[in-house]
Structures are given as C-alpha cells and as structure tokens.
C-alpha cells in the first residue's frame, strides 16, 4: 500500500510498497477514502513533535470503510470517521466523559500508525472506547474527512452559550476559522465577523457570506460591527502572540474568549489585562481535541452544511502531498484533503 511515513523534521516520504497492516482481534482494518492535512501535521513536518518517534505513518483526520472487522460492533463496508485520541478509559477525565483530556492518551498518527495511508489498522480500545463513529454515505469523502477538526470546533463552541448569541468575531481564517464560521452560523448567530489578511482564505470567507475585516482595521471598527459593545464571543484561530493578547479587548462585558489556537513553547506566555478580565467579567477558556460524541455532532453538521464545507476544501491526490502542505503554509489553501486513489 501507499503511505506517508515521517522519518524526522522535513523528512516525510511517500512510500508505495508498504505492507498492509494486520487487523487485531477486537479491532478493524479501514480502507481510507480520503484524509486531510492538519496544522499539527505541518508543525510536525517543520519542527517535529515530542509525541512522534520515527518512523511513523502520519495523519489523524480521515474517512474510510471497514475492510476487515474482528469485532461485532462494525462489519465490512461500514463507513467511519474517528475521534483519534484514544483515552485510557480509567483515569478521572475518561470516567467523566472527557476522553480528550485523558491523562495517558494514545492517538493515531502519533503513538499508533496514522491515517495517511491506503489502509489503517485500529486497535481494540479504539472500538471499545467508542472512538470510531459511523458516517453516512451521502457526505462526499473530502467533506467527511474533516469530521475530526470540525469536532474540535464543536468542543470549543460547547464551552459558551453560542445559540443565544448574535455577535461573534473570529480572528484567523485558516481551516479552523472557517469551520468555526460555518458552525456558528448553523447555530443561528446572525452577525459573524471574521478577520484576516487579504488573500485566498479571505475570498473563501466572503464567498461563504461572511464579513471580513483586515487585522490592521479591526481596532477602529470592531464596535461598529458589534452594536457598539464588542462581541459576545471572540474566537482566536490565529497562533500569533500579539493577536492573542489583544483579542479580549474586542469582547463585550460578560463576553467569552476562546483560545482555540495554541502558541509554540518559546512564545506561549501572554500579557493580559487582569483589570479588564475582572471588571468586564470576561470568560477566557482553552479548548483541545474532542470526544466521540462531539465527532457524532460534527457528522450531523457536515450532513447539514456539506455544500458550504466543500467550498473551503482543496482536494489533491496523495502523490501531491508536498504541494498541499506548502499551499497551506503559503496561505494558498484553507484546507487540503488528500485522496489515496483516483
């Protein structure tokens, strides 16, 4: 089979004669239809990742069909997506239903061979833990492949009363920013303002019907776009220290600020106004990964808004993985999905 195998920083190789992995007792073998490129994949390519040991097959966002099953839960031909972080099932967080915060997690693409391959073998605890989620046939493969990142967005939005809001600001128009915009609109929010530099991603947002403001203009106009009060929710989807420090100032009193994008270790500290947070009663929160239930919610949302999600996706054959990685880094593409077969 073909697979993308990581051997170290800037050393990702397309291998065409790799062995098809074996299906474990209690597990499944998935024949992938499509897999998408995550920002985490690109970070690992450029700088490595302390969860990665080489060689390893990368990727954790995918859709596929069961090719072989050694569990009664799934049968051959079933179409699936996945919450790729497999919780231990016994720690405090897993027992509380928050497997994404597991104290000893394993994840495909890191500790377990990943999804950027023609076949993916999933272990028994991926099945017993409910991490594999059914996916309807009417969702096109490139759209279904983004169920996992959308589930992370679902997780982030679950931390605030989004359905009761009218004014939301999203800073950063990469894949995560666009996923937020579509998901928030589906929740009934009327006024969704986005901010990013001019370019392809901003054009996609405009084509989807969202307001786009250049970052350099935001300070002067954000009140005009939020009823004079600031936004009820500010979503930070840009891994830029100065932006993350400034973002709470765009929130209205009693508002929420979602720190979705993380910063690299050498720039992780933020300077924030304690007085502003205190007197404006702001809620600042982080969000990471997702649970199987949130993947199920994401699948429903994909089915509801599949045409909108399709507009933010660039589909490339697996052989053009480097073009996809580079296109995201150059801000040419919002979200890249790779296909292992024509």
Secondary structure, DSSP 8 states (H G I E B T S, - for coil): --EEEEEETTEEEEESS-------TT-EEEEEEEEE--HHHHHHHHH--TT--SSEE---EEEEEEEEESSTT--TT-EEEE--EE--SSSHHHHTT-GGG-TT-EEBTTTB--SSBSEEEE-HHHHHTT-EEE--TTS-HHHHTTHHHHHHHHHHHTTTTGGG-SEEEEE--SHHHHHHHHHHHHTT-SEEEEE--SSHHHHHHHHTT-EEE-HHHHHHHTTTTTTTT-EEEEEE----HHHHHHGGGGEEEEEEEEE-S---GGG------HHHHHHTT-EEEE-----HHHHHHHHHHHHHSHHHHHTTEEEEEGGGHHHHHHHHHTTS-SEEEEES--
